Amino acid sequence: VEEQDGELSLNRLAVGNHLLVGGDNMDLALAHFVAKRFEEQSIRLNPWQSVSLWHSCRKAKESLLSAGGPERETISVLGRGSKLIGGTVSVEVDRKEVQELLLNGFFPLCGFDATPQRSTQAGFQELGLPFETDTAITHHVAAFLRRNEVDSSCPVRLLLNGGVFGSDALRERLRAAIGAWLEQPIELLGSEYALDFAVACGAAYYGFTKRSGGVRIRGGTARSYYVGIESAGLAVPGMPRPVQ
């Protein structure tokens, strides 16, 4: 940010990749953790219950990570059939273990030389969004700063968005990691109010600039490629072999 003739101007120096790692990944991680608790009780969830568990974990995560949230939260999954209510199963999770699960899984402390891990299990990936295989956001941030030659002489202010950063623990972990790399305190900008409404405000402003003119920041569109493989089989008139 620079000041010229009494006005502030923002110069964008670098843009990172859209990681596609966020709240949904955290909800699934918590659901996987809770599913193991159910297995310890010899309870195996069917696909319908697994989807219900995912949504229940999202609510529990938001409750436990919110400022002033409860110390413990009960996660329940309804049964099926005639005993829908009577078949309900529940487990309890506490605030501390959920924070540790998400901190270690998504914001682990690491060195400035950390590099995101890439999966090499397959040569091709099916058509879809370019999801990351490494959920450690701090690894991606470190690589981004190195790639753009950010060093300890660079003053840093951190602007966050997304409701997940309403959690003091997640917010402070990211600030602590970046501060350790750059060897200086990091100033947080914005307010808790802006976290939940950042995307909505951005969309509204985009609509305004599209209609009335103004500065627009354009981004590239993700492209995916796939290879179609024809299945082996006998030739049948009028019936092409399926392509995978």
Buried (B, 14 or more C-beta within 10 A) or exposed (E): EEEEEEEEEEEEEEEEEEBEBBEEBBBBBBBBBBBEBBEEEEEEBEEEBBEBBBEBBBEBBBEBBBEEBEEEBEBEBBEEEEEEEEEEBEBEBEBEEBBEBBBEBBBBEBEBEBEBEEEEEEEEEEEEEEEBEBBBBBBBBBBBBBEEEBEEEEEBEBEBBEBBBBBEBBBBBBBBBBBBBBEBEBEBEBEBEBBEEBEEEEEEEEEEEEEEEEEEEEEEEEEEEEEEEEEEEEEEEEEEEEEE
